[in-house]
Every structure is written in structure tokens, then in C-alpha cells.
Amino acid sequence: MIIAPYGKGNVAWFVLAALLAIVVLSQISRWYAAQHRMNKGKPKPAIVNPLPRKKVILAVGILLMLIFSKYFYMASISSYYTFYLMHKFGLTVQNAQLHLFAFLFAVAAGTVIGGPVGDKIGRKYVIWGSILGVAPFTLVLPYASLEWTGILTVIIGFILASAFSAILVYAQELLPGRIGMVSGLFFGFAFGMGGLGAAVLGLLADHTSIDLVYKICAFLPLLGFLTIFLPDNRQKA
């Protein structure tokens, strides 16, 4: 949307957004430091995990598999959606990027909304709906017209993105008192799967076709069936 029509030099304007983010985060860090100092002298409650160790390990493994399916599929859209639209429907680069922008905007909205929804109805139900619930749309996508492709990708992005916050908080509830370890594991694994997915799918597209990539990736959300094996902690806000 910016580079194609106006040139890559205009990307520099996004520095303003980065500076604003720095200011906001600096204020948040000061607030957090003040809260930490206030709570430093208070006795910490005993941390008790009601689940057996084996169940916790199984649940974390399932959550990582769900992260794999989510970020591999997300990589297929964020990295190759533009080329898919140009190849299949003959769109220009600029028009294809508009579709990609709509998808990424839906991803951002889904990420924000997924947390509050999980607080109200429970994390497990959000994970169910966001991973497995998106499967009908991904299975139809490779055979859809241009108009429906745009609509379906927005729906997919919104629903699929709502899973991450629910998965992360669910994992932190499985391992209480280990917020740093859980966050590092899941954020690192998510970014790693996104990068690995882009590389693997690019190699597959080179040796076959980009159409086949989307037909194969359409089945990834079916891994959401693994959610049935997650323990129900029934924690709501």
C-alpha cells in the first residue's frame, strides 16, 4: 500500500509510530516498576498446581502443536498471499497488497478481542473455536472466487488470531509462577514456526505450485481437534 505506489522511502514515516510506541511503553514500564515496588514486601501466596506433571506436559505439548498449525497457516498468508492473488486472479501488486492489509488488520483485531472473550467464556472454548472453527473457511479458500477469497481471508485472520492470547494465558495457568518461562517458550516457538513455515512453504511452492501450498495448508487447522485432550481448568475472570 505504501511502497508500491509511493516508493520505499516513504516507509520512514512509520518511524513516528515506533517513537510513539516507545513513549507509551516507557510509561507502562514506570507504572509496572511502581507496582512491583509496592508488592515487594507482601507475602507471596503458595503456588499449587492441581494437575499431575504428566497432564501438564501433555497439555503444553498440545498447545505447542496448536501454535504450529496456527503460525504455519499464518505464514502461508502473510508471506505468499500477494503472489497467490497475482497468480490466480491476475491482480496487480498494489491491489493484492490491499487484500493482504485487510487480512493483517483482521489479525490485529482478533488478537485484541481474543483475550476478553477468553475471560468471559473460558480459554479452552476460545482455543476450540479459533483453531478448529476456522477449518471450514480454510478448506473452502483454495476454491473460492476473488470476492470470496477476500472475505474468507479476513474471517480466517480474525478467528485464527484470537487463539494466541487464550493459548498463552491457558499455558500460564497450567504452570503458575512461571510467567517468564511460559511467555518465552510460546513467543519464541510462535516466531520460530512463522519463520520456518515461510521457508518450508516457499520451498514447496518452488517445487510444486502456490495453489498446492494453500490446498495443503487448508488442513492445518484440523489439528484443533487436539484441544479435546486439554484439561478443563474452568478459570474465568
SEZA-779710 format. One record per residue: residue number from 1; x, y, z of N, C-alpha, C in turn. Coordinates in steps of 0.1 Angstrom, whole numbers. Each point is the difference from the previous one (the first is absolute). Layout:
N
 vopa  n.c1  n.c2  n.c3 ca.c1 ca.c2 ca.c3  c.c1  c.c2  c.c3
  NUM     X     Y     Z     X     Y     Z     X     Y     Z
...
% end
This chain:
237
 vopa  n.c1  n.c2  n.c3 ca.c1 ca.c2 ca.c3  c.c1  c.c2  c.c3
    1     8   -12     0    -8    12     0     9    13     0
    2    11    -1     6     9    12     0    12    -1    -9
    3     7   -11     0    12    -2    -8    -3     0   -15
    4   -10    -8    -5    -3    -1   -14    -4    13    -6
    5    -9     8     5    -4    12    -7     9    12     3
    6     6     1    12     7    12     4    15    -2     2
    7     5   -12    -1    15    -2     2     3    -4    14
    8    11    -8     1     4    -5    13     5    11    10
    9     4    12    -5     4    10     9   -11     5     9
   10   -12    -2    -4   -11     5     9    -3    -9    12
   11     7   -12     0    -1    -8    12     5     7    12
   12     9     9    -2     6     8    11   -10     7     9
   13   -12     3    -5   -10     6     7    -5    -9    12
   14     2   -13    -2    -5    -9    11     9     1    12
   15    11     7    -1     9     3    12    -8     7    10
   16    -9     9    -4    -8     8     9    -9   -10     9
   17    -5   -10    -6    -8   -10     8     9    -7    10
   18    12    -3    -4    10    -7     9     3     9    11
   19     3    13    -2     3     9    10   -12     1    10
   20   -12     1    -5   -12     0     9    -1   -12     9
   21     3   -12    -7     0   -12     8    11     0    11
   22    11     6    -3    11     0    11    -5     9    11
   23    -7    11    -2    -5     9    10   -10    -8     9
   24    -9    -7    -7   -11    -7     7     6   -11     9
   25    10    -8    -6     6   -11     8     8     5    11
   26     6    12    -1     8     5    11    -9     4    12
   27   -12     5    -3    -9     3    10    -6   -12     7
   28    -2   -10    -8    -5   -13     5    11    -6     9
   29    12     0    -4    11    -6     8     2     8    14
   30    -2    13     0     0     7    12   -11    -4    10
   31   -12    -2    -6   -11    -4     8     2   -14     6
   32     5    -9    -9     3   -13     5    10    -1    11
   33    11     9    -2    10     0    10    -5     5    14
   34    -9    10    -1    -6     5    12    -9   -11     7
   35    -7    -7    -8    -9   -11     5     9   -11     7
   36    11    -3    -7     9   -10     5     6     4    14
   37     4    13     1     5     4    13   -10     0    11
   38   -13     3    -4   -11    -1    10    -2   -14     5
   39     1   -10    -8    -3   -13     3    12    -8     5
   40    12     6     0    12    -7     3     0    -6    15
   41    -5     8     9     0    -4    14   -11    -9     4
   42   -10    -2    -9   -12    -8     4     4   -15    -2
   43    -6    -8     9     3   -15    -1    -7    -6   -12
   44     8    -8    -7    -6    -6   -12    -8   -13     3
   45   -11    -1    -6    -8   -12     2     7   -13    -5
   46    -3   -11     7     6   -13    -4    -5    -4   -14
   47     9    -4    -9    -4    -4   -13    -3   -15    -1
   48   -12    -3    -3    -4   -14     0    -5    -3   -14
   49     5   -11    -6    -5    -4   -13    -9   -12     2
   50   -13     1    -3    -9   -11     3     2   -12    -9
   51     7     2   -11     1   -11   -11    12    -8     2
   52     0   -13    -3    12    -8     1    10     5   -11
   53    13    -3     2    10     4    -9    -2    -5   -14
   54    -4   -13    -1    -2    -6   -13   -11     8    -8
   55   -10     3     7   -11     8    -7     4    13    -5
   56     8     7     9     6    13    -4     8    -1   -12
   57     9   -10     0     9    -2   -12    -8    -2   -13
   58   -10    -9     1    -8    -3   -11    -8    12    -5
   59    -5     8     9    -8    12    -3    10    10    -7
   60    12     2     5     9    10    -6     4    -5   -14
   61     2   -13    -2     3    -6   -13   -11     3   -10
   62   -13    -2     5   -11     3    -9    -1    14    -4
   63     2     9    10     0    15    -3    11     3   -10
   64    12    -6     1    10     3   -10    -4    -5   -14
   65    -7   -11    -1    -5    -5   -12   -10     9    -7
   66    -8     6     9   -10    10    -5     7    13    -5
   67    11     4     7     8    11    -4     6    -3   -14
   68     5   -12    -1     6    -5   -13   -10     2   -11
   69   -12    -5     2   -11     0   -11    -4    15    -3
   70    -1     8    10    -4    14    -1    10     8    -8
   71    13    -1     4    10     8    -6     5    -5   -13
   72    -1   -13    -3     3    -5   -13   -10     5   -10
   73   -13     0     4   -10     5    -9     1    15    -1
   74     3     7    10     1    15     0    12     4   -10
   75    10    -9     0    12     3    -8    -4    -1   -15
   76    -9   -10    -3    -4    -2   -14    -8    13    -5
   77    -7     7     9    -7    12    -5     9    12     1
   78     7     2    11     8    13     1    11     0   -10
   79     6   -12    -3    12     0    -9    -4    -2   -15
   80   -11    -7    -3    -2    -4   -14   -14     4    -5
   81    -8     7     8   -14     3    -4     1    10   -12
   82     9     9     0     1    10   -11     3    -8   -13
   83     9    -9     0     4    -8   -12   -11    -9    -4
   84    -8    -5     9   -11    -9    -3   -11     8    -7
   85    -3    12     4   -10     8    -7     5     5   -14
   86    12     3    -1     6     4   -13     0   -12   -10
   87     3   -12     6     1   -12    -9   -14    -5    -4
   88    -9     0    10   -13    -7    -3   -10    10    -6
   89     0    13     4   -10     9    -4     5    11    -9
   90    13     1    -2     6    10    -8     0    14     6
   91     0     1    13     0    13     6    13     7    -1
   92     0    13     0    13     8     1     5    -1    14
   93    13     3     1     6     0    14    -7     8    10
   94    -4    13    -5    -6     9    10   -14    -6     4
   95    -8    -5    -9   -13    -5     4     1   -13     9
   96    10    -8    -3     3   -12     8     4     4    14
   97     7    11     1     5     4    14   -12     6     8
   98   -10     5    -7   -12     5     7    -7   -12     7
   99    -1   -11    -7    -5   -12     6     8    -5    11
  100    13     1    -1     9    -4    11    -2     9    12
  101    -1    13    -3    -3     9    11   -13    -3     8
  102   -10    -3    -7   -13    -4     6     2   -12     9
  103     8   -10    -5     2   -12     8     8     3    13
  104    11     8    -2     8     4    12    -8     8    10
  105    -8     9    -5    -9     8     9    -9    -9     8
  106    -6   -10    -7    -8   -10     7     7    -8    11
  107    13    -3    -3     8    -7     9     3     9    13
  108     2    13    -2     2     8    11   -12     1     9
  109   -12     2    -7   -13     1     7    -3   -13     8
  110     3   -12    -6    -3   -12     6     9    -3    12
  111    13     5    -1     9    -2    12    -5     8    12
  112    -5    13    -3    -5     8    11   -12    -6     6
  113    -9    -4    -8   -14    -5     5     1   -14     6
  114    10    -8    -4     0   -13     6     2    -1    15
  115     8     9     5     2     0    15   -13     2     8
  116    -7    11    -2   -12     3     7   -11   -11    -2
  117    -1    -6   -12    -9   -11    -2     4   -12     8
  118    13    -3     1     4   -11     8    -3     2    15
  119     1    13     4    -3     2    14   -15    -3     3
  120    -8     2    -9   -15    -1     2    -4   -15    -1
  121     4    -6   -11    -5   -14    -2    10   -11     3
  122    12     3     3    10   -10     3    10    -1   -12
  123    13    -3     4    11     0   -10    -2   -12   -10
  124    -4   -11     6    -1   -13    -8   -10     2   -11
  125   -11     7     2   -11     1   -10     5    10   -11
  126     8    10     4     6     9   -10    10    -8    -9
  127     8    -8     6     9    -8    -8    -7   -10    -9
  128   -11    -6     5    -8    -9    -9    -5     8   -12
  129    -6    11     3    -6     8   -11     9     6   -10
  130    12     5     5     9     7    -8     9    -9    -9
  131     3   -12     5     8    -9    -8    -8    -9    -9
  132    -9    -8     7    -8    -9    -8   -11     7    -7
  133    -6    11     6   -11     7    -6     3     6   -13
  134    13     3    -3     4     6   -12     2   -10   -12
  135     0   -13     3     3   -10   -10   -10     1   -12
  136   -13     1     2    -9     1   -11     4    11   -10
  137     4    11     5     4    11    -9    13    -2    -7
  138    10    -6     7    12    -3    -7    -1   -11   -10
  139    -9   -10     2    -2   -10   -10    -7     5   -12
  140    -8    10     1    -8     6   -12     9    10    -7
  141     9     6     7     8    11    -6     7    -3   -13
  142     7   -11    -2     7    -3   -13   -10    -1   -12
  143   -13    -1     2    -9    -2   -11   -10    12    -1
  144     3    11     7    -9    11     0     3    10   -11
  145   -10     9    -3     3    10   -10     7    12     7
  146     4    10    -8     8    11     6    -8     7    11
  147   -13     2    -2    -7     7    10    -1    -8    13
  148    -3   -13    -1    -1    -8    12    14    -3     6
  149    10     0    -8    14    -1     5     3    11    10
  150    -3    12    -4     2    12     9    -8    -1    12
  151   -13    -4    -1    -8    -1    12     5   -11     9
  152     3   -12    -6     4   -11     8    13     2     8
  153    10     7    -7    12     2     7    -1    10    12
  154    -9    10    -1    -3     8    11    -6    -7    12
  155   -10    -9    -3    -6    -9    10    11    -9     6
  156     8    -6    -8    10    -9     5    10     8     9
  157     5    11    -5     9     8     8    -5     4    14
  158   -13     4     0    -6     5    12    -1   -12    10
  159    -6   -11    -5    -3   -11     9    13    -7     5
  160    10    -2    -9    12    -7     3     9     8    10
  161     0    13    -2     8     8     9    -5     1    14
  162   -12    -3     2    -6     1    14     5   -11     8
  163     7   -10    -6     5   -12     8    12     3     9
  164     9     9    -5    13     1     7    -1     4    14
  165    -8    11     3    -1     5    13    -6   -10     9
  166   -10    -8    -5    -6   -10     8     9   -12     3
  167     8    -4   -10    10   -10     2    11     4    10
  168     4    12    -1    11     5     9    -5     0    14
  169   -12     6     3    -5     1    14    -3   -14     5
  170    -5    -9    -9    -3   -14     4    13    -7     5
  171    10     2    -8    13    -6     4     6     6    13
  172    -2    13     2     4     6    13    -8    -6    11
  173   -12    -3    -2    -9    -6    11     5   -15     2
  174     5    -6   -10     5   -14     2    13     0     8
  175     8    11    -2    13     1     7     0    13     8
  176    -7     0    11    -1    12     8    14     4     6
  177     3    13     1    12     4     5    12     0   -10
  178    -3    -4   -12    10    -1   -11    -3     8   -12
  179    -5    13     2    -5     8   -10    11     3   -11
  180    12     3     5    12     3    -9     3   -12    -9
  181     1   -12     6     4   -12    -7   -11    -3   -11
  182   -13     1     4   -11    -4    -9     0    11   -11
  183     1    12     3     0    11   -10    11    -2   -10
  184    12    -2     5    12    -2    -9    -2   -12    -9
  185    -5   -11     6    -2   -13    -8   -10     2   -11
  186   -11     6     3   -11     1   -10     3    11   -10
  187     5    11     4     3    11    -9    11    -5    -9
  188    11    -6     5    11    -5    -8    -4   -10   -10
  189    -9   -10     5    -4   -11    -9    -9     6   -11
  190    -9    10     4    -9     6   -10     8     7   -11
  191    10     8     4     8     7   -11     8   -10    -8
  192     6   -10     7     7   -10    -7    -8    -8   -10
  193   -12    -4     4    -9    -7   -10    -4     9   -11
  194    -2    13     2    -3     9   -10    12     1   -11
  195    12     1     5    12     1    -9     2   -13    -7
  196    -1   -11     8     2   -13    -7   -11    -3   -10
  197   -12     4     4   -11    -2   -10     1     7   -13
  198     5    12     1     2     8   -12    11    -6    -9
  199    10    -6     6    11    -6    -7    -5   -13    -7
  200    -6    -9     8    -5   -13    -4   -10     2   -11
  201   -10     9     2   -10     2   -10     5     6   -13
  202    10     9     1     6     5   -12     7   -10    -8
  203     7   -10     7     7   -11    -7   -11    -9    -6
  204   -11    -2     6   -10    -8    -5    -6     6   -13
  205    -2    13     1    -6     8   -11     9    -1   -12
  206    13     1     2    10     0   -11     0   -14    -7
  207    -2   -11     8     0   -13    -6   -13    -5    -5
  208   -11     7     4   -14    -4    -5    -7    12    -5
  209    -9     6     7    -7    12    -4    -5     7    13
  210    -3    13    -1    -5     7    11   -14    -4     3
  211    -7    -5   -10   -14    -5     2     0   -12     9
  212    10    -9    -2     1   -12     8     4     3    15
  213     8    10     1     3     5    14   -12     3     8
  214   -10     7    -6   -12     4     7    -9   -12     2
  215     0    -9    -9    -8   -12     1     5    -9    12
  216    13    -1     1     6    -8    11    -2     8    14
  217     2    13     0    -1     7    13   -14     1     5
  218   -10    -2    -9   -14     0     3    -3   -10    11
  219     8   -11     1    -3   -10    10     6     2    13
  220     9    10     1     8     2    13   -10     3    12
  221   -10     8    -2    -9     3    11    -7   -12     6
  222     0   -11    -7    -7   -12     5     8    -6    12
  223    12     5     2     7    -4    12    -7     5    12
  224    -9     9    -2    -8     6    12    -7   -11     7
  225    -2   -12    -6    -7   -11     7     8    -4    12
  226    13     3     0     8    -4    12    -5     7    13
  227    -7    11    -2    -5     8    11    -8    -9    10
  228    -6   -10    -6    -9    -9     8     8    -6    12
  229    13    -2    -2     9    -6    10     5    10    11
  230    -3    13    -2     4    10    10    -9    -2    13
  231     7     1    11    -8     0    13    -9    13     1
  232   -11    -1     6    -9    11     1     2     7    14
  233     8    11    -1     3     7    13   -12     8     5
  234    -9     4    -9   -12     7     4     3    13     7
  235    11     7    -5     3    13     7    -5    11    -9
  236    -9     8     6    -5    11    -7     2    13     9
  237     0    11    -7     2    13     8   -13     3     7
% end
